[in-house]
Amino acid sequence: MSLRYCHHDSPVGPLLLAGDGTALRLLSFPSGHKAVAPQEDWQPDRTAFDAVRHQLDAYFCGDLRAFSVPLDIHGTEFQKKIWALLTAIPYAETRSYGEIARTLGSPGASRAVGAANGANPLPIILPCHRVIGKGGALTGFGGGLDTKTWLLQHEATTAGVAGRQLSLF
């Protein structure tokens, strides 16, 4: 089945949104090592993503802290567990890979958590940008570390915790 897609302007650049017309399957940043381009058989369809675009706009304005759009998530069972845990990280807060591994009940699985986090097909929606390295270090991000920094600073500022969160950087 061919996916539908559109680009949506955002403060971090035009985001690629793709899905089946009823649920979102992919959100990609315009740059970074995980950037995706529409495939030849994908069909442009801006209206299929009205709800997602509206919620992204609200997020970037600081009015939305958690997304509630239909998702079509593809991944291994382990990846899906990690991605579900991402949604439990409160807005403007961060967790380390080790903390997520401990929450999962596998304290030695930090690297596996990192790999699953890096395979997240729906960044921002499933907030992988809120996962940081040990001691607060910013580590890899599919949209680039500048984008990760921007997202974390945006959340800190709109939540009114800029001083506390920005001390991480």
C-alpha positions in Angstrom: 0.0 0.0 0.0 1.3 3.4 -0.9 1.7 6.0 1.8 0.3 9.5 1.8 2.5 12.3 2.8 3.0 16.1 3.2 5.5 18.5 4.5 4.7 20.8 7.4 6.6 23.9 8.2 8.0 24.1 11.8 10.6 26.1 13.7 13.0 23.2 13.1 12.4 23.1 9.4 9.9 21.4 7.2 8.8 18.1 8.7 7.8 15.1 6.5 4.6 13.4 7.7 3.6 10.1 6.2 0.9 7.5 6.9 -2.0 5.6 5.5 -4.4 8.5 5.6 -5.9 7.6 8.9 -2.8 7.1 11.1 0.6 8.7 11.2 3.5 6.3 10.5 6.5 8.6 10.0 7.7 12.0 11.0 11.1 13.0 9.6 13.2 16.1 10.1 14.6 17.8 7.0 18.2 17.1 8.0 20.2 14.8 10.2 21.3 11.2 9.7 17.8 9.8 9.9 16.2 12.3 7.4 13.7 10.5 5.0 12.5 11.7 1.7 9.1 10.7 0.1 9.3 7.5 -1.9 8.3 7.5 -5.6 5.0 5.6 -4.9 3.9 7.9 -2.0 1.0 10.2 -2.8 0.9 13.8 -1.6 -2.1 14.5 0.6 -2.0 17.4 3.0 -5.5 17.0 4.3 -4.8 13.5 5.6 -2.6 15.1 8.2 -4.8 18.0 9.4 -5.0 16.8 13.0 -1.3 16.1 13.2 -0.4 19.5 11.7 -2.8 21.2 14.1 -1.2 19.4 17.1 2.3 20.1 15.9 1.5 23.8 15.6 0.1 23.8 19.1 3.2 22.0 20.4 5.5 24.6 18.7 3.4 27.4 20.2 3.8 25.9 23.7 0.1 25.0 24.0 0.3 21.2 23.6 2.4 18.9 25.8 1.2 15.5 24.7 0.0 14.3 21.3 -3.3 12.4 20.7 -3.3 11.5 17.0 -3.8 8.0 15.6 -0.4 6.3 15.1 0.6 3.3 12.9 3.7 2.2 14.7 6.0 -0.4 13.1 8.9 -1.9 15.1 10.0 -4.9 17.2 8.2 -5.6 20.5 11.3 -4.3 22.3 11.3 -1.0 20.3 7.5 -0.6 20.9 8.1 -1.0 24.7 10.8 1.7 24.6 8.7 4.0 22.5 5.7 3.6 24.9 8.1 4.6 27.7 9.0 7.8 25.9 5.5 9.0 26.1 5.6 8.7 29.9 8.5 11.2 30.1 6.8 14.4 31.2 7.0 17.5 29.0 10.2 19.6 29.7 11.8 16.7 31.6 14.5 14.3 30.5 15.5 10.7 31.3 18.8 8.9 30.7 19.1 5.8 28.7 20.1 4.0 31.9 16.9 5.3 33.7 14.7 3.9 30.9 16.6 0.6 31.0 16.0 0.4 34.8 12.3 1.3 34.3 12.1 -1.5 31.8 13.6 -3.9 34.4 16.8 -4.4 32.4 19.4 -2.1 34.0 22.2 -3.3 31.7 20.2 -2.5 28.5 21.2 1.1 28.1 22.7 0.5 24.6 19.6 -1.4 23.5 17.5 1.4 24.8 19.6 3.8 22.8 19.3 1.7 19.6 15.5 1.5 20.0 15.3 5.2 20.7 17.3 5.9 17.6 14.9 3.9 15.5 11.9 5.9 16.6 9.9 6.7 13.4 7.8 9.4 15.2 10.2 11.9 16.9 8.4 14.7 18.7 5.2 12.7 18.9 7.1 9.9 20.7 9.5 12.3 22.4 12.9 10.6 22.0 14.5 14.1 22.2 13.9 13.9 26.0 16.4 11.0 26.3 19.9 12.1 27.2 23.2 10.4 28.1 24.6 9.8 31.5 25.3 13.0 33.4 23.0 15.0 31.2 25.1 14.7 28.0 23.3 15.3 24.7 23.8 12.3 22.5 22.8 11.4 19.0 19.5 12.5 17.5 18.1 11.7 14.1 17.3 15.3 13.4 20.7 16.5 14.6 21.9 17.7 18.0 20.9 21.3 17.1 17.3 20.2 16.7 17.4 18.2 19.9 18.8 21.2 21.8 16.1 23.4 20.3 13.3 21.0 21.3 14.6 20.7 24.8 15.0 24.4 25.2 11.6 25.1 23.7 9.9 22.8 26.2 11.9 24.2 29.1 11.0 27.7 28.1 7.3 27.1 27.5 7.0 25.1 30.8 8.7 27.9 32.7 11.7 25.8 33.8 14.3 27.3 31.6 16.9 27.8 34.3 16.7 24.3 35.6 16.6 22.5 32.2 19.2 24.7 30.5 21.7 23.8 33.1 21.9 20.5 31.3 23.6 22.0 28.3 
